[in-house]
């Protein structure tokens, strides 16, 4: 039996979603067609709308539906602090803490010469310009704690130091609620090295 | 920080997919916007197209983009055998075996009075009509081996028997490649009861 071509096309298209293979795509398309056609219509519209209207902020490369994002436009935020993150979702995680009042630079990836991702692709020229404008007093590196993330952070740190601006990175240590038993030795070593005197 | 409304809308819309919660939806939308906008556009079109063009076959309720599905239209298939399945994906699994040459009736669910799913919702009136036309010699019940599936099969069996047409159900037993150690006792009991003489 040949599957109707419209269904086949939908199955193929659903596989662009991360973590969705042939089996899951089939399950999703059958669910939508059988139980939720209205939802499928809404999803189709939301996808087209988002692809058309979501662009990257001209200043920090965060997602936005204007030219510059809400954070860069907000004049209550401290423009002298720039936090460097890999993805918009990392930015959202930091925003969710409600503790940080500076601005951001979103790399949209990490250095990966083999994949053709160099400083230009990470928008480091944009970051340079912002630092050179003279307003910036500190750059906080909040890249992932992976080999690639650390390498990227190291590269950016060298660049920023050359411009005589302070650089810092997030503290590494025991996570809240983490039992020492379950913390890996590398994290524990960092926590020891970074121990703080109690007042 | 407020998330751009177009992004928010996409996150909400993605949750209509089965097994996709808030976290996965966020990951999906960021992936699409960051790495695969072309894929997102294709998906939007495929969704609209499928919702518009995929309908249920007037005879067997399978998915089709015509009035009757390819199986019902195919005059090489044996119209005297009707296999009753719960969903189009069950139908596709049976088709994949390449062993069955009859036609189908797709219930699109199972009996569930509390959810308002009765014989009418399962298209049993359609099935009755086909049986009454006189061509049918056997109805094969291939509903799921769950309580609901079995109850539905029992109900249909009563109806078909009343019309003096043979009814059968799929064999229950040890699956191929299944080690006896790992087969549950209920399946094993069925396999014992249904044992076959070796020639």
HADDOCK unambig.tbl for C-alpha pairs under 7 A between the chains (distance, minus, plus):
assign (segid A and resid 1 and name CA) (segid B and resid 71 and name CA) 6.82 0.50 0.50
assign (segid A and resid 1 and name CA) (segid B and resid 95 and name CA) 6.49 0.50 0.50
assign (segid A and resid 4 and name CA) (segid B and resid 64 and name CA) 5.69 0.50 0.50
assign (segid A and resid 4 and name CA) (segid B and resid 65 and name CA) 6.08 0.50 0.50
assign (segid A and resid 6 and name CA) (segid B and resid 49 and name CA) 6.65 0.50 0.50
assign (segid A and resid 6 and name CA) (segid B and resid 50 and name CA) 5.10 0.50 0.50
assign (segid A and resid 6 and name CA) (segid B and resid 54 and name CA) 6.91 0.50 0.50
assign (segid A and resid 7 and name CA) (segid B and resid 50 and name CA) 6.09 0.50 0.50
assign (segid A and resid 9 and name CA) (segid B and resid 46 and name CA) 6.16 0.50 0.50
assign (segid A and resid 10 and name CA) (segid B and resid 43 and name CA) 6.90 0.50 0.50
assign (segid A and resid 10 and name CA) (segid B and resid 46 and name CA) 4.98 0.50 0.50
assign (segid A and resid 10 and name CA) (segid B and resid 47 and name CA) 6.16 0.50 0.50
assign (segid A and resid 10 and name CA) (segid B and resid 50 and name CA) 6.75 0.50 0.50
assign (segid A and resid 13 and name CA) (segid B and resid 39 and name CA) 6.93 0.50 0.50
assign (segid A and resid 13 and name CA) (segid B and resid 42 and name CA) 6.29 0.50 0.50
assign (segid A and resid 13 and name CA) (segid B and resid 43 and name CA) 4.85 0.50 0.50
assign (segid A and resid 13 and name CA) (segid B and resid 46 and name CA) 6.69 0.50 0.50
assign (segid A and resid 14 and name CA) (segid B and resid 43 and name CA) 6.25 0.50 0.50
assign (segid A and resid 16 and name CA) (segid B and resid 39 and name CA) 5.78 0.50 0.50
assign (segid A and resid 17 and name CA) (segid B and resid 28 and name CA) 6.05 0.50 0.50
assign (segid A and resid 18 and name CA) (segid B and resid 28 and name CA) 6.11 0.50 0.50
assign (segid A and resid 28 and name CA) (segid B and resid 17 and name CA) 6.03 0.50 0.50
assign (segid A and resid 28 and name CA) (segid B and resid 18 and name CA) 6.10 0.50 0.50
assign (segid A and resid 33 and name CA) (segid B and resid 51 and name CA) 6.61 0.50 0.50
assign (segid A and resid 37 and name CA) (segid B and resid 51 and name CA) 6.19 0.50 0.50
assign (segid A and resid 39 and name CA) (segid B and resid 13 and name CA) 6.93 0.50 0.50
assign (segid A and resid 39 and name CA) (segid B and resid 16 and name CA) 5.78 0.50 0.50
assign (segid A and resid 40 and name CA) (segid B and resid 47 and name CA) 6.22 0.50 0.50
assign (segid A and resid 41 and name CA) (segid B and resid 47 and name CA) 6.90 0.50 0.50
assign (segid A and resid 41 and name CA) (segid B and resid 48 and name CA) 6.03 0.50 0.50
assign (segid A and resid 42 and name CA) (segid B and resid 13 and name CA) 6.29 0.50 0.50
assign (segid A and resid 43 and name CA) (segid B and resid 10 and name CA) 6.90 0.50 0.50
assign (segid A and resid 43 and name CA) (segid B and resid 13 and name CA) 4.84 0.50 0.50
assign (segid A and resid 43 and name CA) (segid B and resid 14 and name CA) 6.25 0.50 0.50
assign (segid A and resid 44 and name CA) (segid B and resid 44 and name CA) 4.11 0.50 0.50
assign (segid A and resid 44 and name CA) (segid B and resid 45 and name CA) 6.85 0.50 0.50
assign (segid A and resid 44 and name CA) (segid B and resid 47 and name CA) 5.84 0.50 0.50
assign (segid A and resid 44 and name CA) (segid B and resid 48 and name CA) 6.17 0.50 0.50
assign (segid A and resid 45 and name CA) (segid B and resid 44 and name CA) 6.84 0.50 0.50
assign (segid A and resid 46 and name CA) (segid B and resid 9 and name CA) 6.15 0.50 0.50
assign (segid A and resid 46 and name CA) (segid B and resid 10 and name CA) 5.00 0.50 0.50
assign (segid A and resid 46 and name CA) (segid B and resid 13 and name CA) 6.69 0.50 0.50
assign (segid A and resid 47 and name CA) (segid B and resid 10 and name CA) 6.16 0.50 0.50
assign (segid A and resid 47 and name CA) (segid B and resid 40 and name CA) 6.23 0.50 0.50
assign (segid A and resid 47 and name CA) (segid B and resid 41 and name CA) 6.91 0.50 0.50
assign (segid A and resid 47 and name CA) (segid B and resid 44 and name CA) 5.85 0.50 0.50
assign (segid A and resid 48 and name CA) (segid B and resid 41 and name CA) 6.05 0.50 0.50
assign (segid A and resid 48 and name CA) (segid B and resid 44 and name CA) 6.17 0.50 0.50
assign (segid A and resid 49 and name CA) (segid B and resid 6 and name CA) 6.66 0.50 0.50
assign (segid A and resid 50 and name CA) (segid B and resid 6 and name CA) 5.10 0.50 0.50
assign (segid A and resid 50 and name CA) (segid B and resid 7 and name CA) 6.08 0.50 0.50
assign (segid A and resid 50 and name CA) (segid B and resid 10 and name CA) 6.75 0.50 0.50
assign (segid A and resid 51 and name CA) (segid B and resid 33 and name CA) 6.61 0.50 0.50
assign (segid A and resid 51 and name CA) (segid B and resid 37 and name CA) 6.19 0.50 0.50
assign (segid A and resid 54 and name CA) (segid B and resid 6 and name CA) 6.89 0.50 0.50
assign (segid A and resid 64 and name CA) (segid B and resid 4 and name CA) 5.69 0.50 0.50
assign (segid A and resid 65 and name CA) (segid B and resid 4 and name CA) 6.07 0.50 0.50
assign (segid A and resid 71 and name CA) (segid B and resid 1 and name CA) 6.81 0.50 0.50
assign (segid A and resid 95 and name CA) (segid B and resid 1 and name CA) 6.50 0.50 0.50
